[in-house]
Amino acid sequence: MRKDSPGKAIVWLEKARSANAAHPLIRGHLAAAYGRKGESELAPTAELAEARRVSPDGHYMSIARVKAGYFGVPSVRALYEATYFDGLRKAGMPED
């Protein structure tokens, strides 16, 4: 992954959040992008908390719960592990 990729993702995810602040997927991806970029702990933690609050099914409570809803080929799963799940961990999401 290029170093500037989280920054570009953050710009677009912040625009998406402005358009639809109650969408948990946007909040979860923004938390992961902030985590990957190394933002201060406050930004990813706040987005992760908001993803949990607006998610009706507790989807963002753990990495295991997020992974349970994901299906894909191994190469795509590897990219998710290296980027999205890495960012969620850095945002403070527990494994279980």
N, C-alpha and C positions, 0 to 999 in steps of 0.2 A: 504494500500500500504506500502510495506517495505520502510524504509528510504533510502536504497541504490538504489532503482529502478530508480529514475531519473538519477543517475550517470551512471548506466549501459546503459540506453537508450541513454544518451548523447554520450557515446563512439561509439555506433553503428550508431547513426544518423550523427555524425561527419564523420564516414567512408562513409556513404551513400552520404553525402554532397560532399565529396572529389570525389566520383565517378560520381555524377550528380548534380552539383551546381545549375543548372537552374530548378530544380524540386520544385515547390512551396510546395507540400505536405511535403517533407523532411524539408524544411525551417520552415514551420509552426509547425511541430512536434518538431523540435529542439528548436524553441522559447518557446514552452510550457514546454519542459523538462528543459530548463534553468530557466524558471520562477518557476517551481515546486521545483527545487533544491535551489532556492534562490540566484542564480548567481547575480553578479552586474548588475545593470540596463542596462548597455551597451550591454552585450551579447544577452539577449532576445530581446531587442529593435532593435538591428541590424538585427537579424534573422527575426523578424517580418516584418521589413521594406523590407528586401530582398524577403520574401514570397509575399508581396504585389506587389513588382516590377515585379516579374517573373510570377505572376498569371494573366492570360489573362482576367479573368472575375470579378476581384475585390472580389474574394472569401474571402480574409483575411482582409477585411475592418472592420468587426464587428463579435461579437459572434453570433448575429442573422443570419448573412449571412452564417457562417460556419454551424450552426445548420440546416439551410434550406436545405442543401445538404446531411444531414445525416438521414438515416433510420435504425431502429433496434428495437429490443425488449426492454422493459423497463429496464431489468437488465443490458444490454449493455449500454443503454443511461445513466443509473446511474453511471456506471464506467467512461464513457466519461466525465460526469459532474464533478465527483470527481477528475479526473486526467487531461485530455486534456484541457477542458474548464477552469478549475481552473488555469492551467499553462498559458493559453493564457491571462487570466485576469491579472495574475501576470506579464506577459510580456508587459502589457499595452494596450491590445486590448479592445476597448469599447464594451458595450452590444449592442448598436444600431448603 
